[in-house]
Amino acid sequence: MKKLKIVCLAVFAAVMLFSCNDETGDYVEQLYTNNQKEAAIKACLKVSADTASAHLFVPDGFYAYNDSIYRIDFEPLQNTLFNVLENNEYGFLVDSLVLYVNRMAESCGSQVTPSLKAAVDSMKILDYDALIHGEDDAFTRYYEMYEYKYLKSAIQTAVSVRMDLYNINGTWAMMMNKYIQFTNTPLNFDIQSYIAETMLSDILEEMSIEEYNIRTDVSHRTEDMDALGD
C-alpha cells in the first residue's frame, strides 16, 4: 500500500510539473475560454493602438519621433518632382510640403484613434490559439489583413478635412504647376491616398512594437490579458 501511495504521488507531481511548465501552450488553451482569449487579443490591440497614438499623434510625432523614422517624406517623389524643384531653386516648396503634411498627420489623433479601436471591436477572430501562439506581431498583422480597407478610409477622411487647413492643397498645386512648367509633363500622384497609406503603415509598425512588448513583458499588460499566457 505504501508503494502504491508513492507511485500515485509521483504521477501527481509529474502532472503538476507539466502544468506549471507550459512550454506548448496547451495548458493556457484549456484554462481560458474563447471569450477570454478574444478579450485578451483585443485588449492587446487597443493598448497597442493607444501607444502608437501617444507616439505619433503629438507634436513632432510623425515628423521627429524615434529619429524621424516615421516622417512622411514622399520617398516616391524624391527623384522626380522633388529633384526638379530643388534643381530649379524651389526646394522651399518641398520642405514646406513635408512639414505641413507631418503637422497635419500629427493633428489627426482625435479622429483616427477612435477608428483604430472601433476596428478592433468589429474584427472577427477565427483561431484564437493560432494568434496567441503565433509570431510576436501576429495580432497586428491579422488586424491589418482584415481591417486595412476600413482603416485607410478612416485615416483618409481625417486627412481630407485638414488638407486646406494646413495649406497642403495650395502648396501641392504650386508644386504641380512648377513641375509642369519645368518639364512639360504632368505628374499623376494621389497625394491623399499616399498620406493615408503612409500614416497607416507607421501606426501599424508602432502597434507591432507594442504588441511585442506586451507579449514579452507582463508590465505592459492589463488584467484582461491573462489569456496570453506567460
Secondary structure in CASP SS format (residue, H / E / C, confidence):
PFRMAT SS
TARGET T0000
AUTHOR 0000-0000-0000
METHOD secondary structure of the structure
MODEL  1
M C 1.00
K H 1.00
K H 1.00
L H 1.00
K H 1.00
I H 1.00
V H 1.00
C H 1.00
L H 1.00
A H 1.00
V H 1.00
F H 1.00
A H 1.00
A H 1.00
V H 1.00
M H 1.00
L H 1.00
F H 1.00
S H 1.00
C H 1.00
N C 1.00
D C 1.00
E C 1.00
T C 1.00
G C 1.00
D H 1.00
Y H 1.00
V H 1.00
E H 1.00
Q H 1.00
L H 1.00
Y C 1.00
T C 1.00
N H 1.00
N H 1.00
Q H 1.00
K H 1.00
E H 1.00
A H 1.00
A H 1.00
I H 1.00
K H 1.00
A H 1.00
C H 1.00
L H 1.00
K H 1.00
V H 1.00
S H 1.00
A H 1.00
D H 1.00
T H 1.00
A H 1.00
S H 1.00
A H 1.00
H H 1.00
L H 1.00
F C 1.00
V C 1.00
P C 1.00
D C 1.00
G H 1.00
F H 1.00
Y H 1.00
A H 1.00
Y H 1.00
N H 1.00
D H 1.00
S H 1.00
I C 1.00
Y C 1.00
R C 1.00
I C 1.00
D C 1.00
F C 1.00
E H 1.00
P H 1.00
L H 1.00
Q H 1.00
N H 1.00
T H 1.00
L H 1.00
F H 1.00
N H 1.00
V H 1.00
L H 1.00
E H 1.00
N H 1.00
N C 1.00
E C 1.00
Y C 1.00
G H 1.00
F H 1.00
L H 1.00
V H 1.00
D H 1.00
S H 1.00
L H 1.00
V H 1.00
L H 1.00
Y H 1.00
V H 1.00
N H 1.00
R H 1.00
M H 1.00
A H 1.00
E H 1.00
S C 1.00
C C 1.00
G H 1.00
S H 1.00
Q H 1.00
V H 1.00
T H 1.00
P H 1.00
S H 1.00
L H 1.00
K H 1.00
A H 1.00
A H 1.00
V H 1.00
D H 1.00
S H 1.00
M C 1.00
K C 1.00
I C 1.00
L C 1.00
D C 1.00
Y H 1.00
D H 1.00
A H 1.00
L H 1.00
I H 1.00
H C 1.00
G C 1.00
E C 1.00
D C 1.00
D C 1.00
A H 1.00
F H 1.00
T H 1.00
R H 1.00
Y H 1.00
Y H 1.00
E H 1.00
M H 1.00
Y H 1.00
E H 1.00
Y H 1.00
K H 1.00
Y H 1.00
L H 1.00
K H 1.00
S H 1.00
A H 1.00
I H 1.00
Q H 1.00
T H 1.00
A H 1.00
V H 1.00
S H 1.00
V C 1.00
R C 1.00
M C 1.00
D C 1.00
L C 1.00
Y C 1.00
N C 1.00
I H 1.00
N H 1.00
G H 1.00
T H 1.00
W H 1.00
A H 1.00
M H 1.00
M H 1.00
M H 1.00
N H 1.00
K H 1.00
Y H 1.00
I H 1.00
Q H 1.00
F H 1.00
T H 1.00
N C 1.00
T C 1.00
P C 1.00
L C 1.00
N C 1.00
F C 1.00
D C 1.00
I H 1.00
Q H 1.00
S H 1.00
Y H 1.00
I H 1.00
A H 1.00
E H 1.00
T H 1.00
M H 1.00
L H 1.00
S H 1.00
D H 1.00
I H 1.00
L H 1.00
E H 1.00
E H 1.00
M H 1.00
S H 1.00
I H 1.00
E H 1.00
E H 1.00
Y H 1.00
N H 1.00
I H 1.00
R H 1.00
T H 1.00
D C 1.00
V H 1.00
S H 1.00
H H 1.00
R C 1.00
T C 1.00
E H 1.00
D H 1.00
M H 1.00
D H 1.00
A H 1.00
L H 1.00
G C 1.00
D C 1.00
END
